[in-house]
Amino acid sequence: MTKDPLGLLGLAAKAGAVKSGGFLTEKAIKEGEAFLVIVAQDASDGTKKKLKDKCKFYQVPCYEYGTMDELGHRVGREARSSLAITDEGFAKQTEKRFGMEIQEVD
């Protein structure tokens, strides 16, 4: 049985280690605060491209997973197109879970 890749998001959000939504995710990437980015599978193509390009440029791991409703629910908010994990420990543990489930996007 594999661990849920999004299983730590609620705890990370309560610890203040998650920036959610396209604008805050992009800002966290640019400011070097993001250690891991998750983009919803049902986010717009423009949002996906912009965030994936930013992640590639700033060398931040980026995964496409779940829906906007699911990402928002996991952090106690309404639908979110993306999330940035800003704590290195939470990011590493989440990335390990993604490694078991899916591959990183290019």
ChimeraX attribute file (.defattr): number of C-alpha atoms within 10 A of each C-alpha:
attribute: neighborCount
match mode: 1-to-1
recipient: residues
	/A:1	3
	/A:2	8
	/A:3	13
	/A:4	12
	/A:5	19
	/A:6	18
	/A:7	13
	/A:8	17
	/A:9	23
	/A:10	18
	/A:11	14
	/A:12	21
	/A:13	17
	/A:14	11
	/A:15	11
	/A:16	12
	/A:17	21
	/A:18	27
	/A:19	24
	/A:20	24
	/A:21	20
	/A:22	20
	/A:23	14
	/A:24	15
	/A:25	26
	/A:26	23
	/A:27	15
	/A:28	22
	/A:29	24
	/A:30	14
	/A:31	10
	/A:32	12
	/A:33	19
	/A:34	27
	/A:35	22
	/A:36	26
	/A:37	27
	/A:38	24
	/A:39	28
	/A:40	23
	/A:41	16
	/A:42	15
	/A:43	18
	/A:44	11
	/A:45	9
	/A:46	9
	/A:47	18
	/A:48	20
	/A:49	13
	/A:50	12
	/A:51	21
	/A:52	24
	/A:53	15
	/A:54	17
	/A:55	22
	/A:56	13
	/A:57	11
	/A:58	14
	/A:59	15
	/A:60	19
	/A:61	18
	/A:62	24
	/A:63	22
	/A:64	20
	/A:65	20
	/A:66	18
	/A:67	18
	/A:68	20
	/A:69	15
	/A:70	18
	/A:71	26
	/A:72	21
	/A:73	15
	/A:74	19
	/A:75	22
	/A:76	13
	/A:77	13
	/A:78	13
	/A:79	18
	/A:80	21
	/A:81	25
	/A:82	30
	/A:83	28
	/A:84	27
	/A:85	27
	/A:86	23
	/A:87	17
	/A:88	14
	/A:89	13
	/A:90	20
	/A:91	23
	/A:92	14
	/A:93	14
	/A:94	21
	/A:95	23
	/A:96	13
	/A:97	18
	/A:98	20
	/A:99	12
	/A:100	12
	/A:101	14
	/A:102	13
	/A:103	12
	/A:104	14
	/A:105	10
	/A:106	10
